Each structure stands twice: as C-alpha cells, then as structure tokens.
C-alpha cells in the first residue's frame, strides 16, 4: 500500500469514528504528496465541514472542481 492510500484509509476510518481533527490531518498529509487529486480535496472538505469550518470546506470543494469539473462528489 502506498503512502497516499494508507493516509486515505486512516483518514476515512477517523471520519467514520467522528474523529475529524485526525481525519483532517491525514488528508492534509496526503495532499502534500499529491495536490492534483480531487478526491483528496473532497475528503479534506468533508473533514472541515464536519468541524464547522465551512468557508475552508467550500474552498476545498472548489479546488476539487477546478481539478475535475465533472467531480460529482464536490458538493
């Protein structure tokens, strides 16, 4: 398993357990390795939204759409 896949797996587990701070940290680390993956931006946005950081979440969703305008998960 590569590092990004590992971070996404851990981050999704944190999301499932409502540990949004740790989920956010995982997705931010993954984005340091690949900033051109719309799924990573979506996952970061979901974490931010769950923390009530709505403006930052919108920015991340918009970055996702900027990478892939057809990305249906960026909402």
Order of alpha helices (4+ residues) and beta strands (2+ residues): alpha-alpha-alpha-alpha
